[in-house]
Amino acid sequence: MNALPVAKTARPGNAQAGRNVQRVAVIIPAKDEAERIAATVRSARAIPHVDLVLVVDDGSEDNTQDVARGAGAVVVRHSHNRGKAAAMETGAAVVAMRDAEGRPPRLLLFIDGDLGDTAVNTAPLVRPVREGVADVAIALLPKQPGAGGRGIVVGAARRAIESMTGWSPTQPLSGMRCLTREAFEAATPLARGWGVETGMTIDLLRRGYVAVEVPCDLRHRASANDLQGQMHRAAQYRDVMFAVGARRARAAVTGVRQAGQQVVRS
């Protein structure tokens, strides 16, 4: 399959019109984050242009929803754990219901619930999307203390994205990303499990949307190299490969259909 080019210039129609009134909604999928969610919410509320912080409590067994609400977030709750992709879709749907008629849809800034006081440092993700330079901006995180991975999953995701789109991201699994409403809807339905970011990136780039990576000084809970960390990375690898396989199969079917149409026309 031929690699698709990734443009680095502003997309027509996005740019400057209305940028001064463009608002941002922070969406935080969270499960059992009562310890850190309050700090994350308070920090996210300080991001420029943010007028809505929404926590999607994905079936927590602790009091995440109460702590988040007390910190100033709007909270919606899944009665049982449905996974990150479902939480992201729920959050985007709730934001859409709160968008005001006659104003541009809010940009969607997805962040993790364990960022704590560093959540405000996702602010640099907003500018390239708000100014029309990109449709999705993805956070580049510094090396996290205590991280025990060897880069196997990251490398697999990077190679898959590059082979299908022509773009080789530095951190393909980064969950902190800001994107337009249009781009989010183009990426749905989202890949399930830990494959959500890889699937989203492939889908958007193959549809001609523009992605950039932006350094952000963030700190979150890293997976160590113990048994739990190894099991987590194994689940990541499984989900990433499933998301990639589904998109390869979809691309193959599309290619066969297009070839058949060309035969018919000739």
Secondary structure, DSSP 8 states (H G I E B T S, - for coil): --------S--TTTSSTTGGG--EEEEEEESS-TTTHHHHHHHHTTSTTEEEEEEEEES-SSSHHHHHHHTT-EEEEESS---HHHHHHHHHHHHHHHS-TTS---EEEE--TT-GGGGGGGGGGHHHHHTTS-SEEEEE----TT----SHHHHHHHHHHHHHHS---S-TT---EEE-HHHHHHH-S---GGGHHHHHHHHHHHTT--EEEEE---------SSHHHHHHHHHHHHHHHHHHHHHHHHHHHHHHHHHHHHHHH-
